[in-house]
Amino acid sequence: VTAGQCLPCPIGTFSGVEGAAQCSTCPAGSFVTLLANDAADGLGASLGGEACISCPAGRESIDSGSVLCHSCAAGASSGEGQRCTSCSAGTYAQASGSAQCFDCLSG
């Protein structure tokens, strides 16, 4: 293979190794990005991904090969790399993208 024959990894796949013969698919709960330390927003790369990292808390990807993580809906939360789950009785998450549910106030 010559430099002119190298191709970027397809959407939803990545390779962190220069000269790799194949690309890997990110599992659910993670996303493809260009930078291995790009977890702040959960928005990744659509082509030529070089890293696969966990979705940040408050976001999820339910399918493998995701290039972005979706915010949890209001009333739900998630930890890093986890699926969004509804807040349990007596707790709430007022805004979308919550990393945790909070106890309801008395009264």
N, C-alpha and C positions, 0 to 999 in steps of 0.2 A: 504494500500500500504506500502510495506517495502522499505528500502533504495535500496535493490537489484532490485526492480521493477521500480525504477525511470529511465526515459529515457531522453536524451537530446532533445531539441526542434528540429524538422525536419528543413531542409534547407528552408530559407526564413521566418521562424517564430521565435518568441522570447517569453521569459517570464522573467520579472524582479523580480518575487516573488518566493522565495524558497518554494517548495512543491505544486506549482500550478498544478491543474488537467488538464489544457490545455494550449496551446501556442496560441499566436496571430500573425496575418500576418501584416507586415509593409505595409503601403499604398505607392502608387507611390509617388516619390519625396523624399523617405527616404530609409534607408538600415538597415539591421540587423547586429549588432556588439556585441562583448563581453563587451565593455566598453561604458558607457553612454557619455563619453567625447572624443570619438574616431573619431571626425568629420574631422580631418586634411586631410586625404587622400581619404576618401570615399570608402575604402576597408574594408569589414566587415568579419563576421564569416559565414562559410558554415554550421556549425552544433552547436547546443547548444547556440544560441544567447540569450543574456540577456537584450538587449536594442534595441530600434528602434529610429534612429535619422535622421534628415534632411540631405540630400546631401549637401556638401559644395558648395559655389558659384563656378561656372565654371564647375559643374558636374550635371548630372541628372540620375534619374531612372524613366523610363516611365511605368513600370509594378509594381504591388504590389508584395511583397515577394522578393524584390531584396536583394542580399548580397553584391552588389557593385554599385557604381555610375560611369557612363561613362563620360569621358571628353566631353565637348562641342567641336564641330569641329571648326577649324579656320573659322572666319567669323560669329561666333555666340557666345552668352554669356548667363549666367544665374545667378540669385541670389540664395541664400540659399534655398533649397527645391523646386526650380522652374524648369520648363522645359527650355531647351535651345531654344533660339529664334535667328533668323538671325539679324545681325546688320542692322539698318535702313540706308537709302541712306545718304551718307556724313559721315558715321562712319565705323569703321573697328575693327576687333579683329584678329591680325596677327597670334597668336599662338592658339593651341587647349587648352581647359581648362580655357578660359578667363572668369573672373567674370564681365567684363564690356566691352563695345565697346567704342572706342576713336574717337574723331573728326578727320577727314582727315585734313592734312595740306593744306594751300592755295598754289596755283600754280600748 
